[in-house]
Each structure stands twice: as C-alpha cells, then as structure tokens.
C-alpha cells in the first residue's frame, strides 16, 4: 500500500538531512522528556538523585564509603516529596543502585555505642558500599544495639 510512495518518502528524508545537520540532530521537546524518563522506568531519576546528592566510589577504590540503606531511603523519600517526584519501590530502587558502577551491597562491622559488660562490642550491618551523602565522611557511626539496619 505504501510501496508506490517509497521514493517520495526517501526524497523527503534526503531533503531534511541538511537541516538536521545544521540543528545538531533532532530536538527533543521538553514535554516528551518526562514521558521518556517515565517510560524508561525511572532509573534515570534515581541516578540523577544519586549523582547530585552522593559521592560514588570509583570501581577498585581501596577506601570505601558506606551508607545505611535506611538512611538512603529516608533522604530519597524527602527528595521525592520536595520535588513532587514519584518514589521508586524498594525493589526497583535497590536494582537501580546495583546498576550504578562503584556501588554494591555489603555488610560492615559497626561498633555498638556503650555496650554492657560481657556483650559484644560490634554488630554486623547491611550497607551500600561505595556511596556517601555529600558533605559526610562516609563512615557509619557507633550505633545503639537496637538500631535497625
């Protein structure tokens, strides 16, 4: 059905070539940018948030930074509320974080604040390794025994 028009369509494409080159390609309208981000699953939104608000270790760095998952979730939730953005589910957020080079799930031994005599002085904590909130040391402070990790 469109086969007889093929040569005319090709001529239109060839005529548009010089103007595309002059304009550095297609210009994506702002209205379609948000729709494209939403279609791509929101991963770009989280990556944008991470790179704006966190420092990320380079792969192979010997000194690692650490962030508690609960701290990350809390800061991310506040960011989404302040920017009227839809927050990713915990599963999608974790998947997106795992996809950022330099960030990985890990466990870290953390000192317990004021342990009782005879109790162990540390606990094992789940952390995001390679990630720290900008302006912080990237170390996990001493915790109370009851702190949720």
C-alpha positions as CSV (number, residue, x, y, z in Angstrom):
1,X,0.0,0.0,0.0
2,X,2.8,2.5,0.8
3,X,5.3,0.9,-1.7
4,X,4.4,3.4,-4.5
5,X,5.2,6.3,-2.2
6,X,8.6,4.9,-1.1
7,X,10.6,7.1,-3.5
8,X,8.8,10.2,-2.4
9,X,9.4,9.4,1.3
10,X,13.1,8.8,0.6
11,X,13.3,12.2,-1.1
12,X,11.7,13.9,1.9
13,X,14.3,12.3,4.2
14,X,17.1,13.4,2.0
15,X,15.8,16.9,1.8
16,X,15.6,17.1,5.6
17,X,19.2,15.9,6.1
18,X,20.9,19.3,5.8
19,X,18.6,21.0,8.3
20,X,19.1,18.1,10.8
21,X,22.9,18.5,10.4
22,X,22.6,22.3,10.9
23,X,20.5,21.8,14.0
24,X,22.7,19.1,15.5
25,X,20.0,16.4,15.0
26,X,16.5,16.1,16.4
27,X,15.5,18.4,19.2
28,X,13.6,16.6,21.9
29,X,10.7,18.6,23.2
30,X,10.6,19.1,27.0
31,X,7.1,17.6,27.1
32,X,8.4,14.3,25.7
33,X,11.5,14.2,28.0
34,X,9.5,13.4,31.2
35,X,7.4,10.9,29.3
36,X,10.5,9.2,28.0
37,X,12.0,9.1,31.6
38,X,8.8,7.5,32.9
39,X,8.8,5.0,30.1
40,X,12.4,4.0,30.8
41,X,11.3,3.0,34.3
42,X,12.5,5.9,36.4
43,X,16.1,4.7,36.7
44,X,17.4,8.0,35.3
45,X,15.6,9.8,38.1
46,X,17.3,7.8,40.8
47,X,20.7,8.0,39.1
48,X,20.3,11.8,38.8
49,X,19.4,11.9,42.5
50,X,22.4,9.8,43.5
51,X,24.9,11.9,41.4
52,X,23.5,15.2,42.7
53,X,23.4,14.2,46.4
54,X,26.0,11.5,46.9
55,X,29.6,10.8,46.2
56,X,30.2,7.4,44.5
57,X,33.4,5.4,44.8
58,X,35.3,4.5,41.6
59,X,35.5,0.8,40.9
60,X,38.6,-0.5,42.5
61,X,39.0,2.3,45.1
62,X,40.7,0.9,48.2
63,X,38.8,3.2,50.7
64,X,35.1,2.5,50.6
65,X,32.3,4.8,51.7
66,X,29.2,3.4,53.4
67,X,25.6,4.4,53.6
68,X,22.9,2.6,55.6
69,X,20.0,1.6,53.4
70,X,17.5,3.1,55.8
71,X,19.4,6.5,55.7
72,X,19.4,6.3,51.9
73,X,15.7,5.6,51.8
74,X,14.9,8.4,54.2
75,X,16.9,11.0,52.2
76,X,15.4,9.7,48.9
77,X,11.9,9.9,50.2
78,X,12.4,13.5,51.3
79,X,13.9,14.4,47.9
80,X,10.9,12.9,46.1
81,X,8.4,14.7,48.3
82,X,10.2,18.1,47.9
83,X,10.5,17.7,44.1
84,X,7.0,16.1,43.6
85,X,8.6,13.0,42.1
86,X,7.2,9.5,42.3
87,X,9.3,7.4,44.6
88,X,10.5,4.1,43.3
89,X,9.6,1.0,45.1
90,X,12.2,-0.5,47.4
91,X,12.9,-3.3,44.9
92,X,13.4,-1.0,41.9
93,X,15.4,1.4,43.9
94,X,17.8,-1.4,45.0
95,X,18.0,-2.7,41.4
96,X,18.9,0.8,40.1
97,X,21.5,1.3,42.8
98,X,23.1,-2.0,42.0
99,X,23.3,-0.8,38.4
100,X,25.5,2.2,39.2
101,X,29.2,1.4,38.9
102,X,31.0,1.6,42.2
103,X,28.0,0.9,44.4
104,X,27.4,-2.6,45.9
105,X,25.5,-4.3,48.7
106,X,27.8,-5.2,51.6
107,X,27.9,-5.9,55.3
108,X,30.2,-4.0,57.7
109,X,31.0,-4.5,61.3
110,X,29.9,-1.4,63.3
111,X,30.9,-0.6,66.9
112,X,28.0,-0.6,69.4
113,X,27.6,2.6,71.5
114,X,28.1,1.8,75.2
115,X,27.9,-2.0,75.2
116,X,27.2,-3.6,78.5
117,X,30.0,-5.7,80.1
118,X,30.1,-9.1,78.6
119,X,28.3,-8.1,75.4
120,X,30.0,-8.0,72.1
121,X,31.2,-4.5,71.1
122,X,30.1,-4.7,67.5
123,X,27.3,-5.7,65.2
124,X,27.1,-6.6,61.6
125,X,25.2,-4.0,59.5
126,X,23.9,-4.1,55.9
127,X,25.2,-1.1,53.9
128,X,25.6,0.3,50.5
129,X,29.3,0.3,49.9
130,X,30.8,2.9,47.6
131,X,28.2,5.6,48.5
132,X,28.2,8.5,50.8
133,X,26.0,11.5,51.3
134,X,27.9,14.6,50.1
135,X,29.4,16.5,53.0
136,X,29.8,13.4,55.2
137,X,32.7,11.1,55.9
138,X,31.1,8.0,54.5
139,X,31.7,6.1,57.8
140,X,29.0,4.5,59.8
141,X,28.9,6.0,63.4
142,X,28.7,3.9,66.5
143,X,25.2,2.6,66.9
144,X,22.9,1.5,69.7
145,X,22.3,-2.2,69.9
146,X,18.6,-1.7,69.0
147,X,19.3,0.4,65.8
148,X,17.6,-1.0,62.8
149,X,19.8,-2.0,59.9
